[in-house]
Amino acid sequence: MDVLVTGRHCQIPDEFRARVEEKIASIEKLKDRVIRVEVQVSAYGYKRQPDQSTRVEITLRSRGPVVRAEASADDKTVAFDHALDRLKSQLRRASDRRKTHRGLRENVSLADGELVAGAAPAAEDVRPEIRKIAGLEIQGDGPLVVREKYFPAVPLTLAQALDEMELVGHDFFLYVDAETGAPSAVYRRRAYDYGVIHLSVEGVEEASA
């Protein structure tokens, strides 16, 4: 298993590299087939927020899904320890989920009232200026930050999508369902409870045909 330690806006002492390699070795007990571990240390020098001045991000590259965790502190050693603890927690959580949820129900529905369609705004005599940002029509001046990202999508089963979500430490995960081909999203609710949303694009395809 290769361990790559890099620094942004900071130098990485040999003592820190040796400590990282020693502590990373414990991950092999939790994550099989790890090919490479990337540890990136970024120094920002926030004087007003010293606990955010140094960030450490740990990324596991393997034959399976990518696993990532990060943490910030006033010292790179402390930030690394916190990030490593989070990484181990994510790996344990994913492992426990697979043990607990051996059989996933085929139909997972949202709880009543979780999604509520908003009422259409009433028409006004004076309409605000309409602008287009990243393909969206925006009315008025309200603050809006739009960022678009594109990722390659490999069809996944529901179980695989849940594993991916747990391993990257997020509360939701977007994927393409392997059985239906529908754009879908899984999300964490409480403890080991999850929800899943499937989008049906049949009506759109028929309308555009």
C-alpha positions in Angstrom: 0.0 0.0 0.0 1.5 3.3 -1.1 1.1 6.4 1.1 1.5 9.8 -0.6 1.7 12.9 1.7 1.6 16.3 0.0 1.4 19.9 1.3 -0.3 23.0 0.0 1.3 26.3 1.2 3.3 24.3 3.8 6.3 22.0 4.2 5.9 18.4 5.3 8.6 17.3 7.8 9.9 13.8 7.7 8.7 13.2 11.2 5.1 13.9 10.1 5.4 11.6 7.1 6.7 8.8 9.3 3.8 9.3 11.8 1.2 9.3 9.0 2.6 6.0 7.5 2.6 4.4 10.9 -1.0 5.4 11.7 -2.3 4.6 8.2 -1.1 1.0 8.6 -4.1 0.4 10.9 -6.5 1.1 8.0 -5.5 -2.2 6.4 -7.4 -4.0 9.1 -10.6 -2.2 8.1 -10.3 -1.8 4.4 -9.1 -4.6 2.1 -7.4 -4.1 -1.2 -6.2 -0.5 -0.5 -3.9 0.4 -3.4 -2.9 4.0 -2.4 -3.6 6.4 0.4 -3.3 10.1 -0.3 -2.9 12.6 2.6 -3.0 16.3 1.6 -2.2 19.0 4.2 -3.4 22.5 3.3 -2.4 25.6 5.4 -4.6 28.6 5.2 -3.3 30.7 8.0 -6.7 31.9 9.3 -5.7 34.1 12.3 -9.3 34.8 13.3 -10.2 31.1 13.1 -7.1 29.2 14.2 -9.0 25.9 14.5 -9.6 26.1 10.7 -6.1 27.2 9.7 -4.9 23.7 8.7 -6.9 21.1 6.9 -6.0 17.5 6.3 -7.8 15.3 3.7 -7.3 11.6 3.5 -8.3 9.6 0.4 -8.2 5.9 0.0 -7.9 4.6 -3.5 -8.7 0.9 -4.0 -10.4 -1.5 -6.4 -13.7 -0.5 -4.8 -15.2 2.9 -4.2 -13.1 5.9 -3.1 -13.1 6.7 0.6 -12.5 10.2 1.8 -12.5 12.1 5.1 -11.1 15.5 6.2 -10.7 17.6 9.3 -9.4 21.0 10.3 -7.4 22.2 13.3 -4.7 24.6 14.4 -2.1 21.9 13.9 -1.6 19.5 11.1 -1.0 16.5 13.5 -4.3 17.2 15.3 -6.1 17.7 12.0 -4.7 14.4 10.7 -5.7 12.5 13.8 -9.3 13.8 13.6 -9.5 13.0 9.8 -8.2 9.5 10.5 -10.8 9.0 13.2 -13.5 10.1 10.8 -12.2 7.8 8.1 -12.2 4.8 10.4 -15.7 5.7 11.6 -17.0 5.8 8.0 -15.4 2.4 7.2 -16.9 0.9 10.3 -20.3 2.4 9.6 -20.3 1.0 6.0 -19.2 -2.4 7.3 -22.0 -2.4 10.0 -24.6 -1.3 7.5 -23.7 -4.3 5.2 -24.0 -6.6 8.2 -27.3 -5.1 9.4 -29.0 -4.6 6.1 -28.5 -7.9 4.3 -31.8 -7.6 2.4 -32.9 -4.3 1.1 -36.6 -3.9 0.3 -37.2 -3.4 -3.4 -39.6 -0.5 -2.9 -38.4 2.2 -0.5 -40.9 5.1 -0.2 -40.5 8.5 1.4 -42.3 9.2 4.6 -45.5 11.2 4.3 -44.9 14.9 4.2 -41.2 14.8 3.5 -41.6 16.4 0.1 -44.1 19.2 -0.1 -44.7 20.9 -3.4 -44.6 24.7 -3.0 -47.5 26.8 -4.2 -46.9 28.9 -7.3 -46.1 32.5 -6.4 -48.9 35.0 -7.1 -48.5 37.1 -10.2 -47.4 40.7 -9.6 -48.2 43.8 -11.5 -44.5 44.7 -11.8 -42.4 41.7 -12.7 -38.8 41.7 -11.6 -35.9 41.4 -14.1 -35.4 37.8 -15.3 -31.8 36.7 -15.8 -30.3 33.4 -16.9 -27.6 31.8 -14.9 -26.2 28.4 -15.7 -29.4 27.6 -17.6 -31.7 28.8 -14.8 -34.1 31.7 -15.1 -33.6 33.9 -12.0 -36.1 36.7 -11.0 -34.9 39.7 -9.0 -31.6 40.4 -7.4 -31.6 37.8 -4.6 -28.2 36.4 -3.8 -27.5 33.2 -5.8 -24.3 31.2 -6.3 -24.5 28.6 -9.0 -21.8 26.0 -9.6 -22.2 23.2 -12.1 -20.3 19.9 -11.8 -20.4 16.9 -14.1 -19.3 13.4 -13.0 -19.1 10.1 -14.9 -22.0 7.8 -13.7 -21.5 4.1 -13.4 -24.9 2.3 -12.8 -25.1 1.0 -9.2 -27.4 -1.1 -7.2 -29.1 0.4 -4.2 -26.7 -1.5 -1.8 -23.7 -0.2 -3.7 -25.0 3.4 -3.6 -25.4 3.1 0.2 -21.9 1.9 0.5 -20.6 4.7 -1.6 -22.5 7.3 0.5 -21.1 5.9 3.7 -17.5 5.6 2.5 -17.3 9.3 1.4 -19.0 10.4 4.6 -21.9 12.3 3.0 -25.6 12.4 4.0 -26.7 11.8 0.4 -25.4 10.2 -2.8 -26.6 10.6 -6.4 -26.4 7.6 -8.7 -27.9 5.8 -11.7 -30.0 2.8 -10.7 -28.6 -0.4 -12.3 -31.9 -2.1 -12.7 -34.1 0.8 -14.1 -31.5 3.3 -15.4 -33.3 6.0 -13.5 -31.5 9.0 -11.9 -31.7 8.3 -8.1 -30.5 9.6 -4.7 -30.1 7.8 -1.4 -29.9 9.8 1.8 -29.4 9.2 5.5 -32.4 9.6 7.9 -31.8 8.4 11.5 -29.2 5.9 12.7 -29.2 3.1 10.0 -32.4 4.3 8.3 -32.1 5.4 4.7 -34.4 6.9 2.1 -34.1 6.7 -1.7 -35.6 8.9 -4.4 -36.0 7.7 -8.0 -36.7 10.1 -10.9 -38.9 9.0 -13.7 -38.0 10.6 -17.1 -40.5 8.7 -19.2 -42.9 11.6 -19.5 -40.1 13.9 -20.6 -38.8 11.5 -23.2 -42.3 11.0 -24.6 -42.9 14.8 -24.8 -39.6 15.4 -26.6 -40.2 12.5 -29.1 
